[in-house]
């Protein structure tokens, strides 16, 4: 960053004052909280996160320093539940990502499905199993999504991130009502619960395990060194 684009010392000072004010507001909201999901606490949290992020960026741009703390942004968590106390209906929203790791395996599996359908008197689709997108259509048309998930390696797929949201509704939707835009009306404030699966979590756990293993290895090495020391002769 050029000197002309750098924030001034006064801007950095103003940003840290904003963090102090946001801290006071957050503490006051926590002290006055009316329940576990008090919206005032949630709002104060977001304001504190935003102020801290601005200060951290200005501090780095001006002085090439960072803060010793990290506050997760609002996008990292859902807002407090604001749906009905006793939902009359729910919607389950699922997203699963896959990479097509082995296209030939995918094509081969789809061709087997088509061969069985042909033997049973069924016709092949327009694209059939001759292309990757055609093969995907064949397989996802033949197998349930849960079966695809449990057998993804057989189909040449590699799992990516996945998420499942259970959202509350006042009444069941009318047949065909939301089919054209199934995820458009997902309201984060009506999410009863959610479950996320990501390699990011596995990497965090793996890092922790590696650190523990390194620590244990160091301890073992220290223990071995101690055992190698000759004990003092009691008679001396």
ZIZISUL-V862410 format. One record per residue. D_FIRST is the distance of its C-alpha to the first C-alpha in whole Angstrom. Layout:
d_first->[D_FIRST | D_FIRST]
This chain:
d_first->[0 | 4 | 7 | 8 | 6 | 7 | 10 | 13 | 15 | 18 | 16 | 16 | 20 | 21 | 19 | 21 | 24 | 24 | 24 | 27 | 29 | 28 | 30 | 33 | 33 | 33 | 36 | 38 | 38 | 39 | 42 | 43 | 43 | 46 | 45 | 43 | 42 | 41 | 39 | 38 | 36 | 35 | 33 | 32 | 31 | 28 | 27 | 26 | 24 | 22 | 22 | 21 | 18 | 17 | 17 | 16 | 12 | 12 | 13 | 11 | 8 | 10 | 12 | 11 | 14 | 16 | 19 | 23 | 24 | 23 | 25 | 26 | 25 | 28 | 28 | 29 | 32 | 35 | 36 | 39 | 42 | 44 | 46 | 50 | 52 | 54 | 53 | 55 | 53 | 50 | 48 | 47 | 43 | 42 | 40 | 40 | 37 | 39 | 38 | 40 | 41 | 44 | 45 | 48 | 49 | 48 | 50 | 53 | 53 | 53 | 56 | 58 | 58 | 59 | 62 | 63 | 63 | 65 | 68 | 68 | 68 | 65 | 63 | 59 | 57 | 55 | 52 | 54 | 53 | 52 | 48 | 46 | 45 | 49 | 50 | 47 | 49 | 53 | 51 | 50 | 53 | 55 | 54 | 53 | 49 | 50 | 52 | 49 | 47 | 49 | 50 | 47 | 47 | 50 | 49 | 46 | 43 | 40 | 40 | 36 | 35 | 38 | 38 | 42 | 42 | 45 | 45 | 48 | 50 | 52 | 55 | 55 | 53 | 56 | 56 | 54 | 52 | 48 | 49 | 47 | 44 | 44 | 41 | 40 | 42 | 40 | 40 | 38 | 40 | 43 | 42 | 45 | 43 | 41 | 41 | 38 | 38 | 35 | 34 | 31 | 34 | 36 | 33 | 32 | 36 | 36 | 33 | 35 | 38 | 37 | 36 | 39 | 41 | 39 | 40 | 44 | 44 | 43 | 45 | 48 | 47 | 48 | 51 | 52 | 51 | 53 | 56 | 56 | 57 | 61 | 62 | 64 | 68 | 69 | 72 | 70]
